[in-house]
Amino acid sequence: MPTKDEDDMIPFYNILKEKLGEDKCAHHRFDDMHHGFSAARANMEDELNRQRVDEALALLVEFFRKHIQA
């Protein structure tokens, strides 16, 4: 989940898709957020930042639900 501060990760994502299969990897870029927006640098008083944190957490939960069996 790169942000506007990180390099383009699509080339690496494409390699992962090729080696692991598209169903075993995911990519979502947060172009309107800074590095750390959902961790130590989060500004939970900012509505957009809170929305993006919720999105990031939902994406992580869904990814782990899909790939980790209890």
Buried (B, 14 or more C-beta within 10 A) or exposed (E): BBBEEEEEEEEEBEEBBEEEEEEEBBEEBBEEBBBEBBEEEBEEEEEEBBEBBEBBEEBBEEBEEEEEEE
